[in-house]
Amino acid sequence: MTVEVLADRNARARRDEEVDVVIVGAGPSGSVAALHLARAGISVVVLEQGEWPDYAAYAGARPEHELVSTKLWHPNPNVRDNPNDYPVDTSTTDINPLMFAGVGGSATLYGAQWMHFLPSDFRVRSMDGVAEDWPFTYEDLLPYQLEIEREVGVSGLAGDPAYPPRGAYPFPALPMGSVGQRGALGMEKMGWHWWPGSNAIPSEKFGELNPCVRRGTCLTGCPEGAKSTTDRSHWPLALKAGARLVTRARVKEIETNDQGLATGVVYVDANGRDRRQRAKVVILCANGVGTPRLLLMSGGAGKPDGLANSSGMVGKRLMMHPFASVLASYQDPLDSWRGPFGQQVYSLEFYETDERRGFVRGSKWNCMPSGGPVGVSGATGSKVYVAESGRFQDFWGANLHENVARRFGHSLIWGIVGEDLPEESNQVVLSKDLVDSDGLPAPQIVYKVNENSNRLLKFNIDRCLESVRAAGAIETLVSTPVRESGWHLIGTTVMGDDPKRSVVDQWGACHDVPNLYVMDASTFPTSGATNPTATIMAVALRNTRRMIAERRNQKVA
C-alpha cells in the first residue's frame, strides 16, 4: 500500500468527527508534530493546501532539467503559479518570500543544508544588546536536535570547533568533491574556519531514502529520493501510526467559542466546498507568512486585528536572511555540476559579533557547486557584478558561449547567509487588493533590508573575494542583495514570556488562546545566520513532547 493510498484511507475515516488535534501544514514542523502525537495515541488530522509530491515529475535526471525548473520548480509562488499556492503581494519588499505548498512543505525545494543554531543565537540580547533572548537555551534544545537528526538521517562530521562538543552524526559526511576542496583551500590560505558540510541527505540507504548519486539538483526535488524531506522521512511512519492527512485543504479561519478557546478550523476542500474540522487543540505550521496570514484572517468581526493578537505582534518582525553569493571560476576542472548542492563545506569564521566591523552579529557561508550551463551562463536573465571589471554584465548575446565554456565545470559558489535583525516595520499584512483562487486575501510583505544587513553583506563579500582569489580564482561574480532569496521565513508570531510583547510562550501556546499553538519558524525571536530547518524541527519536537506530557492539563473548549 502506497503512502498516498494510506493517507486517503485515513483521511476519509471519520471525516466529521472531533479530533484531539488538527494541524495546519504538512511541512517539517507539522510532520514532526503529527508523527509524535499519533505515536502517543492522540487523534490528529493534518490539513495541507498542497498535494503529495509527484516524484516522477522531478526533472533532475532529465536533459531538460535546467530549462523546466525555472518555471515548474521555481521557489517563488508568484513565478511558479501553481493552483495550490496562494499569491503574495511583493510590491513593498526588497526580498521575495520563497515557499512551496505540498506534503513535505518548502523543504521539497531546499538545498538540505543541515545546521543547528549556535549558542549565541539564543542570547543575542544578553551578548550584543539587540533583539531578544530566547526563553530557552542551546543546551535545552540539543537533545531534541540530536533526536531529529536520527529521524531525518543527517550526514556530517562531528567535532566542528565552532560548536560545543556533540555526538557523531547518524551518517558519515558526503564527499566534499573538487568544489568543496577548492573552497576549503581558500579558507586554509586565509587561516579561516571551514568544516565539511552537514546535510539532510544520508550517505547510505535509510528507510525510504536512497543513496545520493550527486546530481546536484536538490533545489528542484530529488529524483533519486535521497534528499530527506518529511514526505519520505516522517509521513510514512505517521500514517502507519494513525495520523490522518487531507491534501488540497486550504484553511481559511480558526474558529473559537465564547470563552475564546479554539474549537477547530474551516477549510476549503479540493472541490471548493467549505468544511469544518473540529478539534480540541489547533496547531499552526504554515510558515512565517502563512501562519500570521491565517491569524489575521481569523477572529471574526469582534477581532479586527485578528486572532491571538492582543500584543499587536502578529505579522511583525519578519526576518528573511539577506543573502549574497560569489561565483568564482578557476582554470582547472572542478566537476562543479556534481552535488550535493546545499553545502560541500561551510564556514562560521564571521558568525559572531565583532564591533570593529561596523555591524552586529554575522554570517554563515556555504560552498556549493555552480550547476549546469544555464545557471553559470546567467541565461535566466539576471545581471551580476563582475568584480574584476567593476561593472554589471548581462550574459545574453555574443558572450554567452564564451562564458559557459569558461565557467561550466570550473566554478563554485559561496552563499553568504546574513543574520537578519528583527524589526517591527518588516511584517506580513493582508493585501487590500490581491486574493487567492478561493477569494481569500493574499499576504502582503512589507520588508526593507536594513543598514546593518547591508554593511554585513559588504564586509562578507569582500572577505569571500579574498578567499576565492587566494585559491586561484580567475573570475568572480557577485550577486547582492539577492531578491529571490527569502527561503527562511522567521519571526512573525514571536515567542516570549511577556504576553504584551509576544504572541506565544516558549512551548508555542498562544498567550490569548491557550489551546492554539504555533510550531513553525514564525515563533523564533531571532533568525541566527544558519539554515533554520534543523531548529524548526527540534523546537516542534520539544513543544510536542511537552504537549503530550501535559495533555491532561490542557485547557480545551
C-alpha positions in Angstrom: 0.0 0.0 0.0 1.5 3.4 -1.0 1.6 6.3 1.4 -0.9 8.2 -0.8 -3.4 5.3 -0.6 -2.9 5.0 3.1 -3.3 8.8 3.6 -6.5 8.8 1.6 -8.0 5.9 3.6 -7.0 7.6 6.9 -8.4 11.0 5.8 -11.8 9.6 4.7 -12.3 7.8 8.0 -14.5 9.7 10.5 -14.2 12.9 8.4 -16.6 15.0 10.6 -15.6 13.7 14.0 -13.9 16.0 16.5 -10.3 15.0 17.0 -7.8 15.8 19.7 -5.5 17.9 17.4 -5.8 19.5 14.0 -2.5 20.7 12.4 -2.4 23.2 9.6 0.5 22.4 7.3 2.4 19.2 6.5 5.9 20.6 6.2 8.8 20.0 8.5 7.2 21.1 11.8 3.7 19.8 11.1 5.2 16.4 10.1 7.1 16.1 13.4 4.1 17.0 15.5 1.8 14.6 13.6 4.2 11.7 13.9 4.8 12.0 17.6 1.2 12.9 18.5 -0.1 9.9 16.6 2.5 7.6 18.2 1.3 8.8 21.6 -2.3 7.7 20.8 -3.6 11.2 20.2 -6.0 11.5 17.3 -4.6 14.0 14.8 -5.7 15.4 11.4 -3.3 17.4 9.2 -4.7 19.8 6.6 -2.3 20.6 3.8 -3.2 23.1 1.0 -0.8 21.3 -1.5 -0.6 17.8 -2.7 1.7 14.8 -2.4 4.9 15.4 -4.4 4.8 13.8 -7.9 8.2 12.2 -7.8 8.0 11.3 -11.5 7.8 15.0 -12.3 11.1 15.8 -10.7 13.2 16.7 -13.7 16.7 16.5 -12.3 17.6 13.3 -14.1 16.5 14.5 -17.5 18.4 16.6 -20.0 15.8 19.5 -19.9 16.2 19.8 -16.2 17.6 23.4 -16.1 15.1 24.7 -18.5 11.9 23.4 -17.0 13.0 24.1 -13.4 12.9 27.8 -14.0 9.1 27.6 -14.1 7.7 24.4 -12.7 10.0 24.3 -9.7 10.7 27.9 -9.2 10.7 28.7 -5.4 8.7 31.9 -5.8 5.0 31.0 -5.8 4.2 34.0 -8.0 6.5 32.7 -10.7 5.6 29.0 -10.3 1.8 29.9 -10.3 0.7 26.5 -9.0 -3.0 26.4 -8.3 -2.3 25.0 -4.8 -0.2 28.1 -3.9 -1.5 31.4 -2.9 -0.2 34.6 -4.5 1.9 37.0 -2.4 1.9 40.8 -2.8 5.6 41.7 -3.2 5.1 45.3 -4.2 6.6 46.6 -0.9 9.5 44.2 -0.2 13.2 44.1 -1.1 13.3 40.3 -0.9 10.7 37.9 -2.3 9.4 35.2 0.1 10.0 31.7 -1.3 7.8 28.7 -0.3 6.2 25.6 -1.7 2.8 24.1 -0.9 2.7 20.3 -0.6 3.4 17.4 1.7 6.9 18.0 3.0 6.5 21.7 2.6 9.1 24.1 1.3 11.8 21.6 2.1 10.8 20.0 -1.2 12.9 22.7 -2.8 15.6 23.3 -0.1 19.3 22.5 -0.5 19.2 20.1 2.5 21.8 22.2 4.4 21.5 21.0 8.0 22.8 23.4 10.6 21.9 23.9 14.3 21.6 27.4 15.6 24.7 28.3 17.7 24.6 29.0 21.4 24.9 32.8 20.8 21.7 32.7 18.7 19.7 32.1 21.8 21.3 35.0 23.8 21.6 37.9 21.3 20.2 40.5 23.8 22.5 39.4 26.6 25.6 39.2 24.4 25.1 42.0 21.8 22.4 44.3 23.2 20.0 43.9 20.3 16.9 41.8 19.5 15.6 39.4 22.3 16.9 36.4 24.1 15.1 33.1 23.6 13.1 31.7 26.5 15.4 28.6 26.4 19.0 27.8 25.5 21.1 25.9 23.0 21.7 23.3 25.7 17.9 22.9 26.4 17.3 22.2 22.7 20.3 20.0 21.9 18.7 16.6 22.9 15.8 17.3 20.5 18.2 18.4 17.8 20.1 15.1 18.0 16.9 13.1 18.0 15.6 14.9 15.0 18.9 14.2 13.2 18.3 10.5 13.7 14.8 10.7 12.3 15.9 12.7 9.3 19.1 10.7 8.6 21.6 13.6 8.6 25.2 13.1 7.3 28.1 15.1 8.7 31.3 15.1 10.6 31.2 15.9 14.4 34.0 17.9 16.0 33.5 21.3 14.5 35.3 23.7 16.9 32.7 26.4 16.2 30.1 24.4 18.1 30.2 22.8 21.6 31.2 19.1 21.7 28.4 16.8 20.4 28.0 13.1 19.4 28.5 11.7 16.0 26.1 12.3 13.1 23.9 9.4 12.1 25.8 9.0 8.8 29.3 10.0 7.6 29.7 13.2 5.7 29.1 13.2 2.0 32.1 13.7 -0.3 33.5 17.2 -0.4 34.3 16.8 -4.1 36.6 19.2 -6.0 34.3 22.1 -5.3 34.5 21.6 -1.5 38.2 21.0 -1.6 38.8 24.2 -3.6 36.6 26.2 -1.3 38.4 24.8 1.7 41.8 25.6 0.1 40.9 29.3 0.0 39.9 29.3 3.7 43.1 27.4 4.6 45.2 30.0 2.9 43.4 32.8 4.8 43.6 30.9 8.1 39.9 30.9 8.4 37.4 28.4 9.8 35.8 25.8 7.5 34.2 22.4 8.0 32.8 19.6 5.8 29.1 20.1 5.1 26.4 18.6 7.1 23.3 17.7 5.0 19.9 16.2 5.3 21.0 13.6 2.8 22.0 10.2 4.3 25.3 8.8 2.8 23.7 5.3 2.6 20.2 3.9 2.2 18.0 4.9 5.2 14.3 3.9 5.4 12.5 5.4 2.4 15.7 7.4 1.4 18.1 6.2 -1.2 21.8 6.9 -1.5 22.7 10.2 -3.1 24.1 10.0 -6.6 25.3 13.6 -6.5 23.2 15.1 -9.4 23.3 18.5 -7.7 19.6 19.1 -8.4 18.5 19.4 -4.8 16.6 22.7 -5.3 14.1 21.2 -7.7 13.1 18.0 -6.0 15.4 14.9 -5.7 14.6 12.4 -8.4 16.6 9.7 -6.6 14.7 10.1 -3.3 17.9 10.7 -1.5 17.2 14.2 0.0 15.5 13.9 3.3 12.1 15.6 3.3 9.3 14.7 5.6 7.1 13.2 2.9 9.7 10.4 3.0 11.2 10.5 6.5 8.1 11.2 8.6 4.8 10.8 6.8 5.0 7.0 6.1 5.5 6.4 9.8 2.9 9.0 10.8 0.2 7.4 8.6 1.0 3.9 10.0 0.6 5.4 13.5 -2.9 6.6 12.6 -2.4 10.2 11.6 -4.9 11.5 9.1 -3.8 13.7 6.2 -6.1 15.8 4.0 -4.4 17.4 1.0 -5.7 20.3 -1.1 -7.3 21.7 2.0 -6.9 25.5 2.3 -7.6 26.6 5.8 -9.5 30.0 5.9 -10.3 30.5 9.5 -9.6 29.3 13.1 -12.8 29.1 15.0 -13.2 30.0 18.6 -16.1 29.8 21.2 -17.4 32.5 23.6 -14.7 31.7 26.1 -12.0 32.5 23.5 -10.8 28.9 23.1 -10.2 27.3 19.7 -12.8 24.8 18.5 -11.3 23.9 15.1 -10.8 25.3 11.7 -12.8 25.9 8.5 -11.1 24.9 5.2 -11.9 24.9 1.5 -11.6 21.3 0.1 -10.4 20.2 -3.3 -13.9 20.7 -4.7 -14.2 24.2 -3.5 -16.6 23.4 -0.6 -16.2 24.8 2.9 -15.6 22.1 5.5 -15.2 22.3 9.2 -12.6 20.2 11.2 -13.5 20.3 14.9 -10.6 19.8 17.3 -9.7 20.2 21.0 -6.3 21.7 20.0 -5.2 23.6 16.9 -1.5 23.7 15.8 -0.4 26.1 13.1 2.6 25.1 11.0 2.0 27.2 7.9 5.4 29.0 7.8 6.3 32.6 8.7 4.0 34.0 6.1 1.0 31.6 6.1 0.7 31.4 9.9 0.3 35.2 10.5 -1.9 35.4 7.4 -4.3 32.8 8.9 -4.3 34.5 12.3 -5.0 37.9 10.7 -7.9 36.3 8.8 -9.4 34.7 11.9 -11.2 36.1 14.9 -14.4 37.4 13.3 -15.9 40.9 13.4 -15.1 41.2 17.1 -11.3 41.0 16.5 -10.4 43.4 13.6 -6.7 42.8 14.3 -7.1 39.0 14.0 -6.8 36.2 16.5 -4.2 35.8 19.3 -3.1 39.4 18.6 -3.6 41.4 21.8 0.1 42.2 21.7 -0.2 43.6 18.2 2.8 41.4 17.2 1.1 39.1 14.8 2.9 39.5 11.5 5.5 41.8 12.9 9.3 41.3 13.0 9.6 39.3 9.7 13.1 38.1 9.1 14.2 36.5 5.8 18.1 36.4 5.9 19.5 38.8 3.4 21.7 36.8 1.1 24.6 37.3 -1.3 26.6 34.9 -3.5 30.0 34.9 -5.0 30.7 32.7 -8.1 34.4 32.0 -8.6 35.8 30.4 -11.7 39.2 28.5 -11.9 41.4 27.3 -14.7 41.3 23.7 -13.7 38.2 21.5 -13.8 36.1 21.1 -10.6 33.3 18.9 -11.8 31.0 21.6 -10.4 27.7 20.2 -11.6 28.0 17.4 -9.0 26.2 17.5 -5.7 25.2 17.8 -3.0 24.1 21.2 -3.9 23.5 22.6 -0.5 26.9 22.7 1.1 30.0 20.7 0.5 31.8 22.8 3.1 30.7 25.7 5.3 32.4 28.4 7.3 31.4 30.2 10.5 34.5 32.4 10.6 32.4 35.6 10.7 29.4 34.3 12.6 29.8 36.2 15.9 29.8 40.0 16.5 33.0 41.9 16.2 32.3 45.6 16.8 35.3 46.7 14.7 33.4 45.6 11.6 30.7 48.2 11.9 27.7 45.9 12.4 26.4 43.4 14.9 26.0 39.7 14.5 27.4 37.8 11.5 27.1 35.3 8.7 27.4 31.7 7.6 29.0 30.8 4.3 28.2 27.6 2.4 30.2 26.4 -0.6 28.1 24.9 -3.4 28.6 23.6 -6.9 27.7 26.1 -9.7 25.3 23.8 -11.6 24.8 23.4 -15.3 25.4 25.6 -18.3 22.1 27.6 -17.9 23.0 28.6 -14.3 26.6 29.6 -14.9 25.8 31.5 -18.1 23.3 33.9 -16.4 20.9 32.9 -19.1 18.0 33.2 -16.7 18.1 36.9 -17.4 19.9 38.1 -14.2 22.7 40.5 -14.1 25.6 40.1 -11.7 28.6 42.3 -10.8 31.9 41.2 -12.3 34.4 42.2 -9.6 37.5 42.2 -11.9 35.9 44.7 -14.4 34.0 46.7 -11.8 30.7 46.6 -13.8 27.5 44.7 -14.2 27.2 42.4 -17.1 24.3 40.8 -19.0 25.2 37.4 -20.3 22.9 37.1 -23.3 24.3 37.6 -26.8 27.8 37.2 -28.1 29.4 36.4 -24.8 27.1 33.5 -23.9 29.1 30.6 -25.3 32.4 32.1 -24.1 31.0 32.5 -20.6 29.6 28.9 -20.5 32.9 27.5 -21.7 34.9 29.4 -19.1 32.6 28.7 -16.1 30.8 25.4 -16.7 32.6 22.7 -14.7 35.2 25.2 -13.4 33.2 27.3 -10.9 32.0 27.2 -7.3 29.6 29.4 -5.4 29.9 30.7 -1.9 26.5 31.5 -0.5 26.5 34.1 2.3 23.6 34.0 4.8 23.4 37.1 7.0 21.6 37.3 10.3 18.5 39.4 10.0 17.7 41.5 13.0 14.0 41.7 14.0 12.3 45.0 13.2 8.6 45.6 13.7 8.4 47.5 10.4 9.2 44.3 8.5 6.0 42.5 8.5 3.2 40.4 6.9 -0.1 42.1 6.4 -3.2 41.2 4.4 -3.3 42.6 0.9 -6.2 45.1 0.2 -6.3 44.1 -3.5 -4.8 40.6 -4.1 -6.8 37.4 -3.4 -6.1 33.7 -3.8 -8.2 31.4 -6.0 -10.7 31.0 -3.2 -11.2 34.7 -2.8 -9.2 34.9 0.5 -6.9 37.9 1.0 -3.3 37.3 -0.1 -0.5 38.2 2.3 1.5 41.3 1.6 5.1 41.5 2.5 6.5 44.8 3.8 10.2 44.4 4.1 13.3 46.5 3.7 16.9 45.3 4.1 18.4 47.4 6.9 21.7 49.2 7.1 23.2 46.6 9.5 22.5 43.9 6.9 23.9 46.0 4.1 27.2 46.5 6.0 27.3 42.9 7.0 26.9 41.7 3.4 29.5 44.1 2.0 32.1 43.0 4.6 31.5 39.3 4.0 31.6 39.7 0.2 34.9 41.4 0.4 36.3 38.6 2.7 34.9 36.0 0.3 36.6 37.6 -2.7 39.9 37.4 -0.7 39.3 33.7 -0.1 38.5 32.6 -3.6 41.3 34.6 -5.1 43.7 33.1 -2.6 42.7 29.7 -4.1 43.4 30.9 -7.6 40.1 32.3 -9.0 40.4 33.9 -12.4 36.9 35.5 -12.4 34.5 36.4 -9.7 30.8 37.3 -10.0 28.9 38.9 -7.1 25.1 38.9 -6.6 23.8 41.1 -3.7 21.4 41.5 -2.3 19.7 38.6 -4.0 15.9 39.4 -4.4 14.9 35.8 -4.9 16.3 34.7 -1.5 13.5 34.7 1.1 13.8 31.0 1.9 13.8 31.5 5.6 10.5 33.0 6.9 11.0 33.8 10.5 9.7 35.8 13.5 6.1 36.8 12.7 4.4 35.2 15.8 7.3 35.7 18.2 7.7 33.6 21.4 8.3 35.2 24.8 7.3 35.3 28.4 5.6 38.7 28.2 2.1 38.5 26.6 2.3 42.2 25.9 5.4 41.8 23.6 4.9 38.2 22.2 2.3 36.0 20.6 3.2 32.6 22.1 5.0 31.2 25.1 8.2 29.1 24.9 6.1 26.0 24.2 4.3 27.5 21.2 1.0 28.1 23.0 -0.7 31.4 22.2 -1.0 33.7 25.2 -4.5 34.7 24.2 -5.8 31.3 23.1 -4.2 28.5 25.3 -5.3 25.6 23.1 -3.9 27.3 19.9 -0.3 26.6 19.2 2.3 27.7 16.6 5.2 25.4 15.9 7.0 26.8 12.8 9.8 29.4 12.5 7.4 32.3 12.9 7.9 31.9 16.7 11.7 32.5 16.6 12.8 35.7 18.4 15.9 35.9 16.3 16.9 34.5 12.9 20.5 33.3 13.5 22.5 33.1 10.3 22.2 29.3 9.7 19.6 27.4 7.7 16.7 27.1 10.1 15.1 23.7 9.3 17.0 21.7 11.9 16.0 24.2 14.6 12.4 24.3 13.3 12.0 20.6 13.6 13.8 20.4 17.0 11.6 23.1 18.5 8.5 21.3 17.1 9.6 18.1 18.8 10.3 19.9 22.1 6.8 21.5 22.0 5.1 18.3 21.0 6.7 16.3 23.8 5.5 18.9 26.3 2.0 18.8 24.8 1.9 15.0 25.2 3.2 15.1 28.8 0.7 17.9 29.8 -2.3 16.7 27.8 -4.4 16.1 30.9 -3.8 19.7 32.0 -4.5 21.2 28.6 -7.4 23.7 28.6 -9.9 22.9 25.9 -13.3 24.1 24.8 
